Structures are given as structure tokens and as C-alpha cells.
């Protein structure tokens, strides 16, 4: 049974103090919610402190990226083992901002994914098309490429343990969002490809979430779709009440 999965991606927002204050208040608000998986992804500087604040609660902690090598001369980078040691259980891989601003390719996504699984982190793997690609009717082709290359050499069991975030790039940070029909079509296609390429268990167990301007006023409609298992939330997760509203409205849906 796939419970809704709601993750907050704080990007480059919140100091350590701000992040800890948020989690300490938020953890008491959600302490009785046992039918939603809740994750927060603070900047790396705050991962350890947030993990301590979330210890023994139902709030999981994610890093926003990692490097694929275990160690070495990679100034400014963080390894999977460092992420794990800091207290994270999850890691976001291949976010569209990483792809667009920092040159992450599908091949690099795959290398980061292998590194994350190697230390038992749960990857939140982001895929999705740009506006130009959608307008050229290439959405499903782009998703196929990103799944095929990004998940290359993964076993069905490994794929079943992943979270895949479908994020239409044109909807991130723009206030626009995919219609339920657009999101439903993309999610159904992703699930179909997982079943075709990695097997039924992988398709049934993998949580496929939506990541394009998800907020309180559209989350209920999104998670009502059969193949939408939750959301990766950006700006709407920065304020406690707003993020709690999203979590609360995603309840009551299991596939």
C-alpha cells in the first residue's frame, strides 16, 4: 500500500536556526498523522540540526543533492556517506534546477542514484519536461529517456524503493501547475514504463509524486488521481501552516 508522500524542498532558504524552529513547531502539529510520509529537505548546513530536531518523530529528513564519488578533490561537494552521517534518510536527485543551472545530465543522475542506494538513502528522483518540450509534444519521449538513462542498471527491487517526482519544469516556481489531466497522464505513463521495464512489483511499490507548484488549493485534487502518490513542494513548504495544510489535505488516500 502506497501512502501519500509529501516532501518539502526548501532549496536555498532557512538558516540552521530557522530550520530547527520550523521543525520543532511542525513536529508537534503532525505527531498524530500516521497515514502520510512527511519529509523536509533543508540546505545541507541544516541537515544535521534538523535531523536531531526530528529524531523519534514522523518527520523524515532529506538532503537536496549529493556527489557520486565517495571522497576526493571535489571542492564544495558532499558525498552520499556524508549525507547519511549528517542524519538524512532521503536525498533529492536530478531536480530541474540542478539540471538547468548546474548541468546535471541523465547520466549524472544515474551515478548519484547508485551512490545514494549504496549507503541506503532513499532517492527522490526528479524527472520532467521543459515548456519547449511540452509544446513540441515531446513530454512522454522526454520522460522515457530520463527513466531509461536515469534508472539504468537498477533492479526491480531498487526501483520499487524509490520516490520519483514528476516535475513539469515549466510549472516550477512560476505559479503555474499542470492540470489534473496533464499530471494524471504523465504519472500513468511513468507507472506504465516502470511496469514494462522493471516489473509489476516495482511499478506498484514506487511512489510517484508531483512536483510542479503543488500547494494547498490543488493537492487534494492531485492526490485523488490513481497514480499520483503525493508531492514535492517548493515555495509553499516554507511557511509552517501552508505546509501543514498540504500534508493534512493529502490524507485519506492509499493505492
LOTITI-698075 format. One record per residue: residue in one letter; x negated, y negated, z of N, C-alpha, C, O in turn. Coordinates in pm, whole numbers. Each point is the difference from the previous one (the first is absolute). Example, Ala and Ser with C-alpha at 12.3 -4.5 7.8 and 13.67 -1.06 7.14 Angstrom:
["a", [-1319, 569, 780], [89, -119, 0], [-90, -120, 0], [-104, 2, 66]]
["s", [139, -107, -138], [-82, -119, 6], [77, -109, 73], [-51, -111, 17]]
//
This chain:
["x", [-84, 119, 0], [84, -119, 0], [-88, -125, 0], [-88, -15, 85]]
["x", [113, -74, -182], [-78, -123, -8], [73, -112, 73], [105, -46, -45]]
["x", [-161, 2, 157], [54, -117, 68], [-45, -126, -72], [-103, 0, -67]]
["x", [179, -109, 81], [-46, -127, -57], [-138, -38, 55], [-31, 23, 117]]
["x", [-49, -80, -204], [-137, -41, 34], [-10, -149, -29], [11, -42, -115]]
["x", [-33, -37, 218], [-7, -146, -15], [-137, -47, 48], [-36, 19, 117]]
["x", [-40, -80, -207], [-136, -46, 33], [-13, -150, -23], [50, -53, -100]]
["x", [-115, -14, 192], [-27, -144, -10], [-142, -21, -50], [-95, 42, 66]]
["x", [80, -105, -180], [-133, -36, -51], [-22, -149, 28], [56, -86, -69]]
["x", [-138, 57, 169], [-21, -139, 41], [-103, -73, -85], [-19, -121, 15]]
["x", [-47, 195, -105], [-97, -63, -91], [-100, -84, 81], [-42, 44, 107]]
["x", [5, -163, -153], [-97, -81, 76], [74, -101, 87], [-13, -121, -14]]
["x", [92, 178, 106], [76, -80, 97], [-22, 59, 139], [-21, 120, 14]]
["x", [25, -203, 85], [-4, 33, 143], [-142, 23, 53], [-74, 84, -51]]
["x", [40, -161, 153], [-122, 24, 76], [22, 124, 87], [110, 54, 6]]
["x", [-215, -10, 61], [13, 113, 91], [105, -30, 106], [87, 82, 28]]
["x", [-95, -200, 30], [95, -38, 105], [143, 1, -53], [90, 55, 63]]
["x", [-68, -116, -178], [135, -6, -58], [54, 139, -31], [118, 28, 22]]
["x", [-204, 58, -72], [42, 135, -34], [39, 79, 125], [100, 72, -1]]
["x", [-177, -85, 106], [27, 73, 124], [128, -51, 65], [81, 79, 49]]
["x", [-62, -209, -47], [123, -58, 57], [122, 54, -75], [100, 36, 61]]
["x", [-109, -31, -193], [109, 53, -82], [32, 144, 41], [115, 33, 28]]
["x", [-217, 52, -26], [22, 143, 25], [52, 23, 142], [85, 87, 20]]
["x", [-133, -162, 77], [47, 20, 137], [148, -33, 14], [72, 67, 74]]
["x", [-27, -169, -143], [143, -32, 4], [80, 97, -86], [108, 45, 39]]
["x", [-161, -13, -155], [72, 83, -96], [19, 142, 51], [105, 61, -22]]
["x", [-207, -7, 91], [8, 139, 44], [117, 22, 97], [60, 107, 1]]
["x", [-27, -207, 78], [112, 14, 92], [134, -9, -74], [99, 59, 43]]
["x", [-97, -132, -154], [122, -14, -79], [36, 129, -73], [118, 29, -22]]
["x", [-219, 50, -14], [25, 120, -81], [-18, 129, 78], [2, 109, -59]]
["x", [-20, -117, 188], [-37, 118, 79], [102, 112, -7], [-35, 117, 19]]
["x", [161, -150, -46], [103, 103, -6], [32, 45, -142], [91, 81, -21]]
["x", [-165, -131, -77], [23, 39, -139], [-86, 121, -32], [-122, -9, -8]]
["x", [188, 123, -9], [-74, 124, -26], [29, 58, -139], [-44, 110, -32]]
["x", [120, -185, -49], [35, 52, -132], [-58, -84, -113], [43, 10, -115]]
["x", [-142, -92, 148], [-73, -79, -99], [-148, 6, 34], [-38, -19, 116]]
["x", [-47, 47, -216], [-144, -9, 21], [-41, -145, -20], [26, -58, -106]]
["x", [-88, -1, 207], [-34, -142, 0], [-152, -15, 3], [-67, 61, 83]]
["x", [14, -143, -173], [-145, -20, -10], [-28, -148, -19], [73, -70, -71]]
["x", [-180, 21, 135], [-47, -136, -26], [-143, 7, -51], [-80, 80, 48]]
["x", [48, -166, -146], [-134, -5, -58], [-59, -139, 20], [18, -88, -84]]
["x", [-89, 68, 195], [-63, -130, 26], [-131, -12, -78], [-48, 98, -56]]
["x", [-11, -218, 53], [-134, -12, -55], [-96, 91, 77], [26, 36, 115]]
["x", [-137, 1, -178], [-88, 98, 64], [-50, -47, 136], [-17, 82, 91]]
["x", [-6, -212, -75], [-50, -51, 129], [94, 32, 115], [-44, 7, 115]]
["x", [172, 13, -145], [99, 23, 105], [43, 146, 12], [81, 33, 86]]
["x", [-134, 55, -170], [46, 139, 0], [-20, 66, 137], [93, 61, 53]]
["x", [-211, -74, 5], [-27, 66, 128], [89, -54, 111], [59, 78, 76]]
["x", [-48, -209, -67], [82, -60, 107], [147, 34, -18], [70, 26, 98]]
["x", [-22, -24, -221], [139, 36, -26], [23, 148, 31], [104, 36, 55]]
["x", [-200, 48, -91], [13, 143, 32], [9, 22, 151], [76, 86, 46]]
["x", [-152, -163, 30], [8, 9, 146], [137, -46, 49], [58, 62, 89]]
["x", [-8, -171, -147], [131, -53, 42], [113, 96, -38], [103, 3, 66]]
["x", [-123, 74, -172], [104, 92, -48], [-17, 140, 54], [81, 88, -30]]
["x", [-184, -63, 110], [-27, 134, 51], [121, 55, 77], [60, -71, 81]]
["x", [-26, 197, -107], [111, 69, 66], [135, -65, -28], [92, 8, 82]]
["x", [-80, -73, -198], [129, -54, -43], [36, 63, -134], [-73, 84, -51]]
["x", [185, -124, -4], [43, 51, -131], [-40, -94, -113], [59, 4, -108]]
["x", [-160, -88, 133], [-51, -91, -103], [-137, 51, -45], [-94, 5, 79]]
["x", [83, 31, -206], [-126, 45, -56], [-82, -118, -53], [53, -109, -19]]
["x", [-181, 133, -4], [-90, -107, -42], [-73, 42, -128], [-48, 112, -13]]
["x", [43, -207, -80], [-65, 25, -130], [-107, -105, -26], [13, -116, 41]]
["x", [-118, 157, -110], [-94, -96, -57], [52, -40, -139], [88, 66, -54]]
["x", [-142, -173, -2], [48, -49, -128], [-85, 46, -119], [36, -23, -115]]
["x", [-147, 88, 145], [-89, 45, -108], [-113, 80, 64], [-14, 0, 123]]
["x", [-66, 67, -204], [-123, 63, 48], [-92, 23, -120], [42, -7, -115]]
["x", [-169, 35, 145], [-96, 35, -105], [-9, 151, -9], [26, 70, 98]]
["x", [-63, -21, -216], [-1, 145, -22], [-127, 67, 51], [1, 122, 22]]
["x", [-109, -196, -2], [-124, 61, 50], [3, 8, 153], [65, -81, 65]]
["x", [-136, 177, -10], [-3, 18, 144], [-83, -107, 70], [32, -41, 111]]
["x", [-138, -5, -178], [-86, -106, 53], [-89, -48, -112], [-3, 58, -108]]
["x", [-72, -165, 133], [-92, -47, -101], [-7, -151, -10], [57, -72, 81]]
["x", [-129, 26, -183], [-24, -143, -19], [117, -61, -77], [-12, -32, -118]]
["x", [124, 15, 188], [122, -56, -60], [49, -114, 89], [99, 14, 72]]
["x", [-169, -125, -79], [27, -113, 88], [147, -41, -5], [58, -20, -106]]
["x", [1, 10, 224], [139, -43, 11], [102, 111, -11], [119, -26, 16]]
["x", [-162, 150, -42], [94, 110, -17], [15, 83, 128], [-83, -8, 91]]
["x", [190, 86, -86], [34, 81, 117], [27, 144, -47], [75, 21, -94]]
["x", [-137, 76, 161], [18, 139, -40], [126, 60, 63], [57, -56, 93]]
["x", [-16, 170, -146], [116, 69, 54], [-22, 39, 146], [90, -12, 83]]
["x", [-210, 59, -52], [-30, 38, 138], [9, -119, 93], [48, 13, 113]]
["x", [-94, -131, -158], [10, -121, 82], [146, -38, 24], [37, -41, 110]]
["x", [45, 54, -215], [142, -29, 14], [63, 92, 103], [75, -44, 87]]
["x", [-107, 172, -96], [56, 98, 93], [-47, -29, 143], [79, 5, 94]]
["x", [-208, -34, -79], [-55, -26, 133], [63, -125, 63], [15, -7, 122]]
["x", [20, -90, -206], [61, -122, 52], [141, 24, 53], [55, -85, 70]]
["x", [4, 199, -105], [129, 36, 56], [113, 9, -100], [114, 28, 38]]
["x", [-142, -49, -167], [106, 10, -101], [32, 145, -29], [-85, 88, 11]]
["x", [209, -65, -48], [46, 133, -43], [33, 1, -149], [9, 105, -62]]
["x", [8, -225, 6], [40, -16, -140], [-96, -98, -67], [-75, -71, 67]]
["x", [78, 69, -200], [-76, -101, -74], [72, -28, -131], [43, 92, -70]]
["x", [-30, -220, 37], [59, -40, -128], [-108, 9, -108], [-112, -48, 19]]
["x", [145, 110, -130], [-96, 17, -110], [64, -47, -130], [113, 36, -32]]
["x", [-188, -117, -44], [45, -38, -133], [108, -105, -5], [74, -8, -98]]
["x", [-62, -73, 204], [99, -108, -4], [-25, -87, -123], [-114, -17, -42]]
["x", [220, -37, -15], [-13, -76, -125], [-96, -118, 15], [-66, -39, -97]]
["x", [57, -18, 217], [-95, -111, 20], [-143, 51, -5], [-90, -71, -47]]
["x", [68, 192, 94], [-134, 59, -13], [-32, 28, -148], [-112, -22, -46]]
["x", [212, 71, -26], [-22, 28, -142], [-22, -129, -78], [-92, -7, -82]]
["x", [175, -94, 107], [-4, -122, -81], [-115, -93, 39], [-66, -57, -87]]
["x", [42, 41, 216], [-99, -97, 46], [-140, 59, 19], [-99, -71, -13]]
["x", [92, 200, 42], [-129, 59, 36], [-41, 117, -88], [-96, 71, 30]]
["x", [169, -50, -139], [-45, 95, -101], [21, 146, 29], [-64, 84, -64]]
["x", [151, -49, 158], [25, 142, 26], [64, 65, -123], [101, -49, -51]]
["x", [-158, 156, 6], [53, 78, -112], [69, 125, 53], [-10, 31, 119]]
["x", [78, 41, -205], [61, 127, 40], [-107, 98, 48], [23, 78, 93]]
["x", [-140, -82, -156], [-111, 89, 40], [-48, -34, 141], [-30, 90, 79]]
["x", [21, -219, -48], [-43, -40, 135], [106, 35, 103], [-31, 39, 112]]
["x", [156, -53, -150], [109, 43, 89], [-17, 147, 36], [17, 38, 116]]
["x", [-50, 44, -214], [-19, 142, 24], [-117, 25, 96], [9, 85, 89]]
["x", [-117, -158, -107], [-116, 19, 88], [32, -42, 143], [-41, 66, 95]]
["x", [113, -175, -81], [40, -44, 135], [95, 102, 63], [-7, 27, 120]]
["x", [96, 27, -202], [96, 99, 49], [-71, 125, 52], [34, 51, 107]]
["x", [-131, -3, -181], [-76, 117, 43], [-70, -28, 133], [-1, 84, 90]]
["x", [-58, -204, -77], [-70, -37, 123], [97, -5, 117], [-32, 46, 109]]
["x", [149, -102, -130], [99, -12, 108], [45, 138, 48], [5, 26, 121]]
["x", [27, 61, -214], [44, 134, 37], [-110, 77, 71], [27, 87, 84]]
["x", [-152, -119, -118], [-113, 69, 62], [-13, -24, 149], [-61, 80, 70]]
["x", [118, -190, -21], [-4, -26, 146], [140, 4, 60], [23, -50, 110]]
["x", [72, 111, -185], [136, 21, 48], [78, -131, 23], [84, -8, 89]]
["x", [-114, -93, -171], [86, -118, -5], [115, 31, -96], [-17, 75, -96]]
["x", [133, -132, 121], [112, 12, -93], [-4, -118, -97], [21, -114, 42]]
["x", [-47, 138, -169], [-6, -109, -97], [139, -50, -40], [93, 78, -19]]
["x", [-81, -209, 7], [117, -65, -59], [-47, -50, -136], [-61, -107, -9]]
["x", [89, 183, -95], [-56, -26, -133], [97, -85, -81], [115, 38, -20]]
["x", [-162, -153, -26], [87, -94, -70], [-14, 15, -152], [-111, 9, -54]]
["x", [225, -5, -13], [3, 3, -146], [110, -95, -47], [91, -33, 75]]
["x", [-101, -11, -201], [104, -88, -51], [-47, -80, -119], [-120, -14, -24]]
["x", [216, -39, -51], [-29, -69, -126], [2, -151, 16], [63, -55, 90]]
["x", [-135, -12, -180], [3, -146, -7], [123, -45, -77], [71, 82, -58]]
["x", [-46, -212, 56], [113, -54, -75], [-17, 26, -149], [95, 38, -68]]
["x", [-218, -58, 17], [-24, 24, -143], [28, 145, -36], [58, 29, -104]]
["x", [-99, 62, 193], [22, 143, -28], [149, 35, 5], [47, 80, -81]]
["x", [27, -139, 175], [144, 26, 5], [70, -55, -123], [86, 66, -58]]
["x", [-124, -188, 18], [65, -60, -117], [-34, 73, -129], [73, -9, -98]]
["x", [-185, 81, 98], [-37, 81, -116], [54, 143, 10], [-38, 87, -78]]
["x", [127, -63, 177], [60, 131, 21], [-103, 109, 27], [13, 114, -46]]
["x", [-118, -151, 121], [-108, 93, 29], [1, 48, 145], [-94, 67, 44]]
["x", [199, -100, 31], [1, 30, 143], [-28, 148, 29], [-89, 31, 78]]
["x", [163, 58, -141], [-14, 143, 31], [-135, 53, -48], [-57, 89, 63]]
["x", [8, -143, -173], [-133, 38, -50], [-109, -41, 99], [-93, 77, 26]]
["x", [106, -198, 28], [-98, -49, 98], [5, 86, 126], [-105, 38, 52]]
["x", [223, -7, -4], [13, 84, 120], [-61, 138, -22], [-67, 53, 88]]
["x", [90, 4, -207], [-59, 130, -32], [-153, -6, 7], [-63, 89, 58]]
["x", [4, -192, -116], [-146, -14, 1], [-52, -15, 142], [-99, 63, 38]]
["x", [165, -147, 41], [-48, -25, 135], [13, 124, 88], [-86, 25, 85]]
["x", [191, 53, -105], [16, 124, 76], [-103, 103, -45], [-66, 64, 82]]
["x", [53, -48, -213], [-88, 104, -55], [-145, -24, 39], [-69, 94, 42]]
["x", [21, -218, -55], [-140, -30, 31], [-19, -22, 150], [-97, 50, 58]]
["x", [187, -124, 3], [-15, -31, 142], [7, 123, 89], [-68, 6, 102]]
["x", [150, 93, -141], [16, 122, 80], [-74, 119, -59], [29, 115, 32]]
["x", [-124, -144, -120], [-76, 107, -65], [-67, 90, 103], [-58, -47, 98]]
["x", [66, 178, -122], [-63, 102, 84], [67, 18, 137], [-54, 69, 86]]
["x", [170, -131, -67], [73, 20, 125], [78, 131, -7], [51, 37, -106]]
["x", [-42, 32, 217], [84, 119, 8], [144, -42, 29], [26, -113, 42]]
["x", [66, 204, -64], [139, -29, 33], [18, -32, 147], [78, -89, 35]]
["x", [-150, 160, 51], [9, -26, 144], [-49, -141, 33], [61, -69, 82]]
["x", [-171, 27, -145], [-52, -134, 25], [97, -107, -48], [25, -98, 70]]
["x", [31, 118, -189], [95, -98, -53], [124, -8, 89], [55, -109, 20]]
["x", [-12, 221, 34], [115, -1, 89], [-23, -78, 128], [96, -43, 64]]
["x", [-222, 25, -27], [-32, -75, 123], [-13, -150, -23], [-15, -76, 95]]
["x", [19, 34, -221], [-21, -140, -33], [125, -84, 19], [112, 51, 9]]
["x", [-135, -183, -2], [106, -98, -21], [-36, -71, -131], [-112, -50, -14]]
["x", [205, 45, -81], [-22, -73, -124], [90, -122, 0], [122, 12, 18]]
["x", [-180, -129, -38], [77, -123, -3], [14, -48, -144], [-99, -37, -64]]
["x", [222, 37, 15], [25, -60, -132], [17, -150, 20], [95, -45, 62]]
["x", [-190, -31, -117], [7, -144, 15], [-5, -66, -138], [-108, -12, -58]]
["x", [223, -30, 6], [-1, -77, -125], [-79, -128, 23], [41, -86, 79]]
["x", [-155, 73, -146], [-93, -109, 29], [67, -135, -17], [-31, -95, 72]]
["x", [123, 85, -165], [68, -125, -28], [94, -43, 114], [49, -113, 0]]
["x", [-25, 201, 95], [91, -32, 110], [-72, -30, 131], [65, -35, 98]]
["x", [-197, 48, -96], [-74, -14, 126], [-31, -147, 26], [-66, -66, -80]]
["x", [115, 17, 193], [-27, -137, 40], [70, -104, -85], [-28, -119, 13]]
["x", [121, 162, -99], [68, -94, -90], [141, -30, 46], [64, -92, -49]]
["x", [-14, 171, 144], [138, -14, 40], [94, 79, -90], [116, 22, 34]]
["x", [-167, 21, -149], [79, 86, -89], [-10, 143, 51], [-97, 36, 67]]
["x", [194, 43, -99], [-13, 142, 32], [71, 82, -107], [92, -48, -67]]
["x", [-135, 169, 53], [64, 89, -96], [145, 21, 41], [32, 7, 119]]
["x", [55, 3, -217], [138, 34, 31], [4, 143, 53], [-93, 77, -24]]
["x", [200, -41, 95], [10, 139, 45], [-12, 99, -117], [-57, 108, 16]]
["x", [110, -146, -132], [-8, 88, -116], [-145, 16, -46], [-44, 111, -30]]
["x", [-31, -223, 26], [-140, 7, -42], [-82, 81, 100], [-79, 86, -39]]
["x", [98, -114, 168], [-74, 74, 103], [37, 148, -3], [-87, 87, 10]]
["x", [216, -59, -24], [46, 139, -2], [-59, 76, -116], [-40, 116, 16]]
["x", [36, -178, -134], [-56, 66, -118], [-147, 33, 20], [-44, 110, -30]]
["x", [-33, -208, 81], [-144, 21, 20], [-26, 108, 105], [-85, 87, -20]]
["x", [158, -92, 130], [-21, 99, 106], [38, 140, -47], [-70, 96, 30]]
["x", [180, -85, -103], [41, 131, -52], [-104, 54, -96], [-28, 120, -1]]
["x", [-30, -208, -80], [-104, 43, -94], [-124, 48, 74], [-59, 103, -35]]
["x", [19, -177, 138], [-116, 40, 79], [24, 137, 63], [-87, 86, -5]]
["x", [205, -67, 63], [32, 127, 64], [-2, 114, -103], [-48, 110, 28]]
["x", [101, -138, -146], [2, 102, -105], [-142, 40, -40], [-28, 118, -16]]
["x", [-60, -217, 1], [-139, 30, -37], [-71, 77, 111], [-78, 90, -29]]
["x", [103, -123, 154], [-62, 74, 109], [45, 146, -4], [-80, 91, 22]]
["x", [208, -70, -50], [52, 136, -7], [-63, 76, -117], [-35, 117, 12]]
["x", [23, -186, -125], [-53, 61, -123], [-148, 33, 13], [-45, 106, -43]]
["x", [-31, -198, 102], [-146, 14, 1], [-57, 61, 128], [-110, 54, -2]]
["x", [185, -63, 113], [-56, 47, 128], [90, 100, 73], [-39, 55, 103]]
["x", [160, -32, -156], [86, 101, 58], [115, -57, 82], [-1, -117, 38]]
["x", [99, 202, -12], [120, -42, 70], [-23, -47, 141], [60, -99, 42]]
["x", [-147, 169, 33], [-25, -41, 139], [-63, -139, 5], [34, -81, 85]]
["x", [-127, 56, -177], [-64, -132, -4], [103, -109, -25], [0, -103, 66]]
["x", [89, 127, -163], [101, -100, -33], [99, -20, 114], [46, -111, 24]]
["x", [-13, 218, 46], [98, -9, 108], [-58, -64, 125], [72, -67, 75]]
["x", [-201, 86, -51], [-61, -48, 125], [-61, -138, -11], [-6, -73, 99]]
["x", [-39, 34, -218], [-65, -129, -17], [102, -113, 21], [109, 2, -58]]
["x", [-145, -98, 139], [87, -116, 21], [-32, -105, -106], [-114, -46, -10]]
["x", [213, 10, -68], [-17, -101, -105], [77, -124, 43], [122, 2, 10]]
["x", [-194, -109, 16], [60, -121, 55], [-9, -115, -99], [-76, 5, -96]]
["x", [155, -109, 120], [6, -115, -89], [-85, -114, 56], [1, -24, 121]]
["x", [-74, -45, -208], [-89, -105, 48], [3, -128, -80], [-106, -52, -36]]
["x", [222, -1, 8], [5, -126, -75], [98, -98, 60], [118, 2, -34]]
["x", [-165, -89, 125], [86, -98, 66], [117, 66, 73], [115, -45, -11]]
["x", [-145, 151, 86], [102, 63, 84], [28, -90, 119], [-93, -54, 60]]
["x", [219, 39, -25], [38, -85, 113], [132, 47, 59], [61, 95, -49]]
["x", [-19, -164, 154], [119, 44, 72], [126, 5, -83], [86, 84, 25]]
["x", [-74, -173, -123], [125, -4, -75], [5, 96, -118], [102, 8, -69]]
["x", [-212, 67, 44], [10, 100, -108], [-44, 140, 42], [13, 95, -77]]
["x", [-64, -80, 200], [-55, 128, 39], [107, 109, 10], [-25, 115, -36]]
["x", [144, -151, 84], [104, 102, 18], [41, 59, -134], [19, 121, -13]]
["x", [-4, -208, -87], [39, 46, -133], [-110, 86, -62], [28, 98, -69]]
["x", [-155, -135, 95], [-111, 75, -57], [-10, 140, 60], [-10, 98, -74]]
["x", [14, -88, 206], [-19, 131, 63], [121, 90, -19], [-6, 120, 29]]
["x", [117, -176, -76], [116, 83, -30], [-21, 80, -129], [71, 98, -24]]
["x", [-167, -140, -57], [-30, 73, -123], [-66, 133, 34], [-82, 6, 92]]
["x", [115, 101, -163], [-46, 134, 41], [-150, 20, 1], [-50, 82, 76]]
["x", [-24, -156, -160], [-144, 22, -7], [-82, -112, 63], [-123, -2, -13]]
["x", [188, -91, 81], [-71, -110, 66], [-5, 30, 150], [103, 4, 67]]
["x", [-224, 18, -16], [-17, 45, 138], [-38, -109, 98], [-32, 28, 115]]
["x", [34, -154, -160], [-38, -107, 91], [-65, -113, -76], [27, -21, -118]]
["x", [-116, -54, 187], [-57, -118, -63], [-136, -35, 58], [-29, 24, 117]]
["x", [-54, -81, -206], [-124, -65, 40], [30, -149, -3], [24, -56, -107]]
["x", [-24, -7, 223], [52, -136, 15], [-114, -99, 18], [-87, 21, 84]]
["x", [87, -127, -163], [-103, -102, 9], [44, -117, 87], [5, 12, 122]]
["x", [26, -124, -185], [31, -123, 72], [111, 13, 102], [-5, -64, 105]]
["x", [104, 147, -134], [114, 14, 91], [-37, 76, 128], [82, 9, 91]]
["x", [-204, 45, -84], [-40, 73, 121], [-82, -85, 96], [-38, 47, 107]]
["x", [11, -171, -143], [-88, -84, 82], [70, -55, 124], [-65, -40, 97]]
["x", [197, 38, -102], [78, -53, 113], [73, 117, 66], [61, 83, -68]]
["x", [-68, -77, 201], [47, 118, 73], [146, 32, -27], [33, 114, -32]]
["x", [54, -212, 44], [143, 26, -16], [31, 45, -143], [85, 87, -21]]
["x", [-153, -147, -77], [23, 38, -138], [-40, 143, -27], [71, 74, -68]]
["x", [-187, -33, 122], [-46, 137, -22], [88, 99, 75], [31, 108, -51]]
["x", [9, -145, 173], [90, 89, 75], [131, 19, -75], [55, 110, -1]]
["x", [-4, -216, -61], [125, 7, -76], [-13, 102, -113], [92, 78, -26]]
["x", [-207, -78, -42], [-24, 94, -109], [-2, 144, 53], [62, 89, -57]]
["x", [-134, -69, 166], [-6, 134, 61], [139, 47, 40], [40, 112, -32]]
["x", [35, -198, 100], [132, 38, 51], [96, 33, -115], [79, 94, 10]]
["x", [-86, -170, -119], [93, 21, -110], [-37, 122, -86], [79, 43, -83]]
["x", [-198, 11, 104], [-41, 118, -78], [39, 131, 68], [-24, 107, -54]]
["x", [85, -117, 172], [33, 121, 77], [118, 74, -62], [77, -53, -80]]
["x", [-66, 179, 121], [117, 78, -37], [-8, 63, -137], [100, 49, -52]]
["x", [-219, -50, -6], [-15, 60, -133], [-111, 102, 4], [-115, -35, 26]]
["x", [145, 160, -52], [-102, 103, -15], [35, 84, -121], [117, 29, -26]]
["x", [-221, 10, -48], [24, 78, -123], [-29, 146, 24], [14, 82, -91]]
//
